[in-house]
Amino acid sequence: MTDPSKARHRSGLPELLEWLGSGFPVVPEIWGDRDAHPIPIEVTDSAGRYVLRAELPGMDPEKDIEITVGGDTLTVRAEHTETTGDKRHSEFRYGSFERSVRLPFEIPAEGVDAEYRDGILTVTVPRESKERPATRTVPVRRG
């Protein structure tokens, strides 16, 4: 039998592991809408473009999805409204969804493209054609 005087302690480890496994680079949700569900994403970075794919099933892309860009941050917001009618059982998620991703470069003013097909939103952002050196040495002169 368990000793009732010992209180159960809830570990924060599951939440930490979920946050760490959600993908980098990501703006922490503290800066976003706390009531919004996170959007599952996958990111690729190759061939001069950055591609974000997001799972958003059952959405109307013209009414339910909003994409904003500013500086180096890409944000996807969506709203999924619950259908009316009697349901015996539902595991669908309804409400607000949001995900912000910081890119390793400034998002250009032109060329960002978004397409929604079969429940997947694909956002393509072109990279700047000129490469910046990662590190360089700066000589120090005597004054």
C-alpha positions as CSV (number, residue, x, y, z in Angstrom):
1,M,0.0,0.0,0.0
2,T,1.2,3.5,-0.8
3,D,2.0,5.9,2.0
4,P,-0.5,8.8,1.7
5,S,1.8,11.2,3.4
6,K,4.1,11.2,0.4
7,A,2.8,13.6,-2.2
8,R,3.3,12.7,-5.9
9,H,5.7,14.9,-7.6
10,R,5.0,15.7,-11.3
11,S,8.1,15.9,-13.4
12,G,8.5,18.6,-16.0
13,L,10.6,16.2,-18.1
14,P,7.8,15.2,-20.6
15,E,7.1,18.9,-21.4
16,L,10.8,19.6,-21.8
17,L,11.3,16.5,-24.1
18,E,8.3,17.6,-26.2
19,W,9.7,21.1,-26.6
20,L,13.2,19.9,-27.5
21,G,11.8,17.4,-30.0
22,S,9.6,20.0,-31.7
23,G,12.3,21.0,-34.0
24,F,14.8,23.9,-34.2
25,P,15.0,26.8,-34.7
26,V,11.6,27.7,-33.2
27,V,10.4,30.7,-31.3
28,P,9.2,29.6,-27.9
29,E,5.5,29.5,-27.5
30,I,5.6,32.0,-24.7
31,W,5.8,34.7,-27.4
32,G,2.8,33.3,-29.3
33,D,-0.8,32.6,-28.4
34,R,-0.8,30.3,-25.4
35,D,-4.2,28.9,-26.2
36,A,-3.1,27.9,-29.8
37,H,-2.2,24.3,-30.5
38,P,1.3,23.8,-32.0
39,I,1.3,22.9,-35.7
40,P,3.4,19.8,-36.6
41,I,6.0,20.8,-39.1
42,E,9.0,19.5,-41.1
43,V,11.7,21.7,-42.5
44,T,14.2,21.2,-45.3
45,D,17.0,23.6,-46.4
46,S,18.5,22.8,-49.7
47,A,18.9,23.9,-53.3
48,G,18.8,27.6,-52.5
49,R,15.5,27.4,-50.7
50,Y,14.0,26.8,-47.3
51,V,10.8,24.7,-47.3
52,L,8.4,24.4,-44.3
53,R,5.7,21.8,-44.5
54,A,2.9,21.9,-41.9
55,E,0.1,19.4,-41.2
56,L,-3.2,21.3,-41.3
57,P,-5.9,18.8,-42.2
58,G,-9.4,19.9,-42.9
59,M,-8.6,23.6,-43.5
60,D,-9.9,26.0,-46.1
61,P,-6.7,27.7,-47.2
62,E,-8.4,30.9,-48.2
63,K,-10.4,31.3,-45.0
64,D,-8.6,29.4,-42.3
65,I,-4.8,29.9,-42.8
66,E,-2.7,33.0,-42.4
67,I,1.0,33.3,-43.1
68,T,3.1,36.3,-42.0
69,V,6.8,37.0,-42.4
70,G,8.9,39.6,-40.7
71,G,12.6,39.9,-40.5
72,D,13.8,36.3,-40.1
73,T,10.6,34.9,-38.7
74,L,7.9,32.9,-40.5
75,T,4.6,32.5,-38.7
76,V,1.7,30.2,-39.7
77,R,-1.7,30.6,-38.0
78,A,-4.8,28.6,-38.6
79,E,-8.3,28.3,-37.2
80,H,-10.3,25.0,-37.4
81,T,-13.9,25.4,-36.5
82,E,-15.8,22.5,-35.1
83,T,-18.6,21.1,-37.3
84,T,-22.1,21.0,-35.9
85,G,-23.9,17.8,-35.4
86,D,-24.0,14.9,-33.0
87,K,-20.7,13.1,-32.7
88,R,-20.4,9.9,-30.8
89,H,-16.6,10.2,-30.6
90,S,-14.1,12.8,-31.9
91,E,-10.3,13.1,-31.5
92,F,-10.0,16.0,-33.9
93,R,-8.5,19.2,-32.7
94,Y,-10.5,22.4,-33.0
95,G,-9.5,26.0,-32.3
96,S,-6.4,28.0,-33.0
97,F,-3.2,26.6,-34.3
98,E,0.1,28.5,-34.5
99,R,3.8,28.0,-35.2
100,S,6.6,30.5,-35.7
101,V,10.0,29.5,-37.1
102,R,13.1,31.6,-37.2
103,L,15.1,31.2,-40.4
104,P,18.9,31.5,-40.5
105,F,18.5,34.5,-42.8
106,E,16.3,37.6,-43.5
107,I,13.2,36.6,-45.5
108,P,13.2,38.4,-48.9
109,A,10.4,40.7,-49.8
110,E,9.7,38.7,-53.0
111,G,9.5,35.1,-53.9
112,V,7.8,33.5,-50.9
113,D,5.3,30.9,-52.1
114,A,2.6,28.9,-50.2
115,E,0.5,26.0,-51.4
116,Y,-2.1,23.8,-49.6
117,R,-2.7,20.3,-50.9
118,D,-4.2,17.2,-49.2
119,G,-4.0,18.7,-45.7
120,I,-0.4,19.8,-46.0
121,L,0.7,23.5,-46.2
122,T,4.0,24.0,-48.0
123,V,5.8,27.3,-47.7
124,T,8.9,27.9,-49.8
125,V,11.3,30.8,-49.1
126,P,14.2,31.5,-51.5
127,R,17.6,32.0,-50.0
128,E,19.7,35.0,-50.9
129,S,22.0,34.1,-53.7
130,K,25.1,35.6,-52.1
131,E,26.8,33.6,-49.4
132,R,28.0,35.3,-46.3
133,P,31.2,34.0,-44.7
134,A,30.4,32.2,-41.4
135,T,33.5,33.6,-39.6
136,R,36.3,35.9,-40.5
137,T,39.3,37.3,-38.7
138,V,39.6,41.1,-38.0
139,P,43.1,42.4,-37.5
140,V,43.8,44.5,-34.4
141,R,46.1,47.6,-34.9
142,R,48.1,49.2,-32.2
143,G,46.7,52.7,-31.3
